[in-house]
Structures are given as C-alpha cells and as structure tokens.
C-alpha cells in the first residue's frame, strides 16, 4: 500500500465530514469491498481508497430522522450548555426518575440540568444562565464529548 498512490474523492470526504457534524459522531467509516474511507474529528484519519456512494446512502439511512431534521448547529449558540468533560450524560438522577429539565421548563442559574458520569463520578451540570430550555440535545445514557452542546437555554 505504501508504493501505491491512493485517490480520494474530495466530495466523499466532505459528505462524510458533514455527516459527522449532523450526527455529533467523532468518527465514521464506510467500506465497499477492499476500498475503505474513514473520517475522524481531531485526527487525520482517511484510510483506504475511495468507497462507492452506496455505503454513504446506507450510513445516512441509519441516522435517526430526528437527527437529520436538525439543521441547527448549536456549537456556537449563546445559550448552549456544553459538556465540561468526556463521559455519559443522564437526564435524571436515577433510572425511572423525572428528568432534571424538559423542553419548555424555566431554569435558574445554578439549577442542575443533567448529570455527566466520568470515571464513576456523577457530575451535576448546572445552568449558566436563567431562561427557558428550548432544546435537549442528547439521549439519556449517551456518551458525550468535551465541549459538546447538551442543552440550550434561551
């Protein structure tokens, strides 16, 4: 493989990168036979040669409709409350309990919005501003990344 020149379709890489942004994933890989393309955030990771467009369509069909419908990028939103660490996000203090907040709830500064478990420690994530919860951007028990928007308060 080191002696061969690999040709990569730039539009395929752009489409995969866009899919990463839309879904909040950190890495995606598609393969068609021996040809494989992997795109990852924060690292240079394109492996293999160009894959056919069919795997991209299959990957997109695997994305839940709710994620595809979300066209808004909350990364720079002024009301976004982001994860201060890598971990697992939970909407309630224990399984079966009422969530800390729901869409439409009014919150005060310092009020707990969710919990992020990191290294077996439960970390309460407080509201940094008062307002109304307009979006909850994670599923209960979902792994989250540092800086990932989790809740929007406007």
Secondary structure, 3 states (H helix, E strand, C coil): CCCCCCCCCHHHHHHHHHHHHHHCCCEEEEEECCEEEEEECCCCCCCCCCCCHHHHHHHHHCCCHHHHHCCCCCCCCCCEEECCCCEEEECCCCCCCCCCCCCCCEECCCCEEEEEEECCEEEEEECCCCEEEEEECCCCCEEECCCCEEEEEC
